[in-house]
Amino acid sequence: MQTLNFTIPLLIGEEFSRSSLFLQFHFFLADFLSFFYILIKIYRMICYCKLLMDQMPLFNPYIWPLSTIRVITSPYFNIFHKLLPNFTFGRYTFNISILLSLEFLGAILSFIIRFKMIVLSHADTLLKIG
């Protein structure tokens, strides 16, 4: 019986090793975090558009092109609306949950940036060791 011995080239001229596998994982994780960061930024922009459309009386958010924004953002805003209901001061009511939800998206973006910096600094130490 014949066995196959081979090396897996990960980078040009590099053989398979544990440190190079960890390094490639760190770069993959950094790329995934960048992709997730862009998706959250786009979603936050859509949420701001919904907030702007709610304040403009000329936009009808129930017709087709604008209804997609309402359909995409309503489940997210409803989560925060259930956690924090409207505040009533006399005959005025304020919906603070929308602002809280937008700030939560900003906190997620900040967390992603910090986590990506940690991953890249750990990858830099792997490069210096290996």
C-alpha positions, 0 to 999 in steps of 0.5 A, spaced: 500 500 500 502 506 498 501 513 502 501 520 499 506 525 502 505 532 500 505 539 503 499 544 502 502 551 499 498 556 503 503 562 501 508 562 495 514 557 497 511 556 504 509 549 507 503 547 511 505 549 519 501 551 525 503 558 525 501 559 518 494 556 519 493 561 525 495 567 521 491 565 515 485 564 520 487 571 523 487 574 516 480 571 514 477 573 520 479 580 519 476 580 512 470 577 515 469 583 520 470 588 515 465 585 511 460 585 517 462 592 518 460 594 511 453 591 512 452 594 518 454 601 516 449 600 510 443 597 514 445 603 519 444 608 513 437 605 511 435 606 518 437 613 518 433 613 511 427 610 514 427 615 520 428 621 515 422 618 511 418 618 517 419 626 518 417 628 511 410 628 510 411 628 502 414 621 502 409 615 503 412 609 506 407 605 504 408 605 496 413 600 493 420 603 492 419 606 499 416 600 502 422 596 502 425 600 507 420 600 512 419 592 511 427 591 512 427 596 518 421 595 522 423 588 525 429 591 528 426 598 531 420 593 534 425 590 538 427 596 541 420 599 541 418 593 546 424 594 550 423 602 551 416 604 550 414 611 548 415 617 553 409 621 555 409 628 557 402 631 557 400 631 550 406 630 547 409 623 546 417 621 544 419 615 541 426 614 544 427 607 542 429 609 535 435 613 537 437 607 542 437 602 536 441 607 532 446 608 538 446 600 538 448 600 531 454 605 532 456 601 538 456 594 534 460 598 529 465 600 534 466 593 537 467 591 530 473 596 529 476 594 536 476 587 535 479 587 528 484 591 531 486 586 536 485 580 531 490 584 526 495 585 532 495 578 534 496 576 527 502 581 527 505 578 533 504 571 529 508 574 523 514 576 528 514 570 531 514 565 525 
